[in-house]
Amino acid sequence: MRICDYDFEKGDYDLNEPEIGIFIFAGDFFLQRTNKVSNVKTNYLGIKIHKKSHCDDLWNYGIVPKLRNRGFGIPTEYSKCDYDFLPRGRVEYSVEDDTYFVRLDKCINDSEHQELIRRHFILNGKNVIFEIDEFYYCLGCI
C-alpha cells in the first residue's frame, strides 16, 4: 500500500497526536488529508471534523493532481474516474465521548483497512468506532 499524505509532505506531522480527516483508497494508494485534533475547532454538536470534502481537498485540487504532476502512477482507471466511485471515509472526533468515529464504505470495513486507518490517523490506544456510512458507498458497493 502506498501512503500519500499532504500534511506529511509539508513536514506537519507528529506521531504522538491523533488526527482527523478524510481518506480514499485508489488501487494500492491510500490517500489521506488530515488535521491534528488540537488544531480543529469543535462544532456545535461537540464534534471535531475535517471541513473540506473528498472531491475538493483530495481528488480535484488536493493531493491527486500533485501526484499526477510528479509522475506517480495512480492507475488510469482511478485517475479518470470521479472520487465517489472509490472506497472512502472520514475520521471524526467526539469531544464529549472522547471517541473517534470512522465513517466508511462497507467494502473497506475489515481488519486490514481498519488497522491501516488506525495507524495513519494515529488512533492506536484510542477509543475508535468504525461505522459503515451509506454516504460513502463506492461504485462496487452500489
C-alpha positions as a Markdown table, in Angstrom:
| # | Residue | x | y | z |
|---|---|---|---|---|
| 1 | Met | 0.0 | 0.0 | 0.0 |
| 2 | Arg | 1.4 | 3.4 | -1.0 |
| 3 | Ile | 0.6 | 6.1 | 1.5 |
| 4 | Cys | 0.0 | 9.7 | 0.4 |
| 5 | Asp | -0.5 | 12.4 | 3.0 |
| 6 | Tyr | -0.1 | 16.1 | 2.1 |
| 7 | Asp | 0.5 | 17.1 | 5.7 |
| 8 | Phe | 3.3 | 14.6 | 6.0 |
| 9 | Glu | 5.0 | 16.1 | 2.9 |
| 10 | Lys | 4.8 | 19.6 | 4.4 |
| 11 | Gly | 6.6 | 18.3 | 7.5 |
| 12 | Asp | 3.5 | 19.0 | 9.6 |
| 13 | Tyr | 3.4 | 15.5 | 11.2 |
| 14 | Asp | 3.5 | 14.4 | 14.8 |
| 15 | Leu | 3.5 | 10.7 | 15.6 |
| 16 | Asn | 2.1 | 11.4 | 19.1 |
| 17 | Glu | -1.1 | 13.4 | 18.3 |
| 18 | Pro | -4.2 | 11.8 | 16.9 |
| 19 | Glu | -5.6 | 13.2 | 13.7 |
| 20 | Ile | -9.0 | 13.5 | 12.0 |
| 21 | Gly | -9.6 | 13.9 | 8.3 |
| 22 | Ile | -10.6 | 12.2 | 5.0 |
| 23 | Phe | -9.3 | 9.3 | 3.0 |
| 24 | Ile | -9.7 | 7.4 | -0.3 |
| 25 | Phe | -8.4 | 4.0 | -1.4 |
| 26 | Ala | -7.4 | 4.0 | -5.1 |
| 27 | Gly | -5.8 | 0.8 | -6.2 |
| 28 | Asp | -2.7 | 0.4 | -4.0 |
| 29 | Phe | -2.8 | 4.0 | -2.9 |
| 30 | Phe | -4.2 | 5.2 | 0.5 |
| 31 | Leu | -4.8 | 8.9 | 0.1 |
| 32 | Gln | -5.5 | 11.0 | 3.1 |
| 33 | Arg | -5.8 | 14.6 | 4.2 |
| 34 | Thr | -5.5 | 15.1 | 8.0 |
| 35 | Asn | -5.6 | 17.7 | 10.7 |
| 36 | Lys | -4.3 | 17.4 | 14.2 |
| 37 | Val | -7.2 | 17.2 | 16.6 |
| 38 | Ser | -5.8 | 20.1 | 18.7 |
| 39 | Asn | -5.9 | 22.3 | 15.6 |
| 40 | Val | -9.6 | 21.8 | 14.8 |
| 41 | Lys | -12.4 | 23.8 | 16.4 |
| 42 | Thr | -15.3 | 21.8 | 17.9 |
| 43 | Asn | -18.6 | 22.3 | 16.0 |
| 44 | Tyr | -22.0 | 23.0 | 17.7 |
| 45 | Leu | -22.6 | 19.2 | 18.1 |
| 46 | Gly | -19.3 | 18.7 | 20.0 |
| 47 | Ile | -17.6 | 17.1 | 17.1 |
| 48 | Lys | -14.2 | 17.9 | 15.5 |
| 49 | Ile | -14.4 | 17.3 | 11.8 |
| 50 | His | -12.3 | 18.0 | 8.7 |
| 51 | Lys | -14.1 | 20.8 | 7.0 |
| 52 | Lys | -13.2 | 20.1 | 3.4 |
| 53 | Ser | -14.6 | 17.4 | 1.0 |
| 54 | His | -13.1 | 14.4 | -0.7 |
| 55 | Cys | -13.7 | 16.0 | -4.0 |
| 56 | Asp | -12.0 | 19.3 | -3.4 |
| 57 | Asp | -9.4 | 18.6 | -0.8 |
| 58 | Leu | -8.1 | 15.3 | -2.2 |
| 59 | Trp | -9.3 | 14.5 | -5.6 |
| 60 | Asn | -9.7 | 17.6 | -7.8 |
| 61 | Tyr | -7.4 | 20.2 | -6.2 |
| 62 | Gly | -5.5 | 18.4 | -3.5 |
| 63 | Ile | -3.0 | 15.6 | -3.4 |
| 64 | Val | -4.1 | 13.6 | -6.5 |
| 65 | Pro | -3.2 | 16.4 | -9.0 |
| 66 | Lys | 0.1 | 16.8 | -7.2 |
| 67 | Leu | 0.8 | 13.1 | -7.6 |
| 68 | Arg | -0.1 | 13.2 | -11.2 |
| 69 | Asn | 2.3 | 16.2 | -11.8 |
| 70 | Arg | 5.1 | 14.3 | -10.1 |
| 71 | Gly | 4.7 | 11.3 | -12.2 |
| 72 | Phe | 3.3 | 9.0 | -9.5 |
| 73 | Gly | 1.3 | 6.2 | -11.1 |
| 74 | Ile | -2.2 | 6.4 | -9.9 |
| 75 | Pro | -3.7 | 3.9 | -12.3 |
| 76 | Thr | -5.6 | 5.4 | -15.2 |
| 77 | Glu | -8.8 | 3.7 | -14.3 |
| 78 | Tyr | -8.7 | 5.6 | -11.0 |
| 79 | Ser | -7.3 | 8.9 | -12.0 |
| 80 | Lys | -10.0 | 9.4 | -14.7 |
| 81 | Cys | -13.0 | 8.5 | -12.5 |
| 82 | Asp | -14.9 | 10.6 | -10.0 |
| 83 | Tyr | -13.8 | 10.4 | -6.4 |
| 84 | Asp | -17.1 | 8.9 | -5.3 |
| 85 | Phe | -16.5 | 5.8 | -7.4 |
| 86 | Leu | -13.8 | 4.8 | -4.9 |
| 87 | Pro | -13.9 | 3.4 | -1.3 |
| 88 | Arg | -13.5 | 6.3 | 1.1 |
| 89 | Gly | -14.3 | 7.6 | 4.5 |
| 90 | Arg | -13.8 | 10.2 | 7.2 |
| 91 | Val | -12.4 | 10.2 | 10.8 |
| 92 | Glu | -14.2 | 12.5 | 13.3 |
| 93 | Tyr | -13.7 | 13.1 | 17.0 |
| 94 | Ser | -16.4 | 13.4 | 19.6 |
| 95 | Val | -15.1 | 15.6 | 22.4 |
| 96 | Glu | -17.8 | 14.6 | 24.9 |
| 97 | Asp | -17.3 | 10.9 | 24.4 |
| 98 | Asp | -13.6 | 11.1 | 23.8 |
| 99 | Thr | -14.2 | 8.7 | 20.9 |
| 100 | Tyr | -13.1 | 8.7 | 17.2 |
| 101 | Phe | -15.7 | 7.7 | 14.7 |
| 102 | Val | -14.5 | 6.3 | 11.4 |
| 103 | Arg | -17.3 | 6.5 | 8.9 |
| 104 | Leu | -16.5 | 4.5 | 5.8 |
| 105 | Asp | -17.6 | 2.4 | 2.9 |
| 106 | Lys | -18.6 | -1.2 | 3.7 |
| 107 | Cys | -16.0 | -2.8 | 1.4 |
| 108 | Ile | -13.2 | -1.3 | 3.5 |
| 109 | Asn | -14.7 | -2.2 | 6.9 |
| 110 | Asp | -12.3 | -5.1 | 7.6 |
| 111 | Ser | -9.4 | -5.6 | 9.9 |
| 112 | Glu | -6.7 | -4.9 | 7.3 |
| 113 | His | -8.2 | -1.5 | 6.4 |
| 114 | Gln | -9.1 | -0.6 | 9.9 |
| 115 | Glu | -5.5 | -1.2 | 11.1 |
| 116 | Leu | -4.2 | 1.0 | 8.3 |
| 117 | Ile | -6.6 | 3.8 | 9.2 |
| 118 | Arg | -5.8 | 3.5 | 12.9 |
| 119 | Arg | -2.0 | 3.6 | 12.2 |
| 120 | His | -2.1 | 6.6 | 9.8 |
| 121 | Phe | -4.5 | 8.7 | 11.8 |
| 122 | Ile | -2.5 | 7.8 | 14.9 |
| 123 | Leu | -5.5 | 6.2 | 16.7 |
| 124 | Asn | -3.9 | 3.2 | 18.3 |
| 125 | Gly | -4.8 | 3.1 | 22.0 |
| 126 | Lys | -7.7 | 5.5 | 21.5 |
| 127 | Asn | -11.5 | 4.8 | 21.6 |
| 128 | Val | -12.4 | 4.2 | 18.0 |
| 129 | Ile | -15.7 | 3.1 | 16.5 |
| 130 | Phe | -15.9 | 2.0 | 12.8 |
| 131 | Glu | -19.3 | 2.6 | 11.2 |
| 132 | Ile | -20.5 | 1.8 | 7.8 |
| 133 | Asp | -22.0 | 5.0 | 6.4 |
| 134 | Glu | -24.3 | 4.9 | 3.4 |
| 135 | Phe | -23.0 | 8.2 | 2.2 |
| 136 | Tyr | -19.6 | 6.5 | 1.4 |
| 137 | Tyr | -20.7 | 3.8 | -1.0 |
| 138 | Cys | -18.3 | 3.3 | -3.8 |
| 139 | Leu | -19.3 | 2.1 | -7.3 |
| 140 | Gly | -18.5 | -1.5 | -6.3 |
| 141 | Cys | -20.9 | -1.4 | -3.4 |
| 142 | Ile | -23.9 | 0.2 | -5.1 |
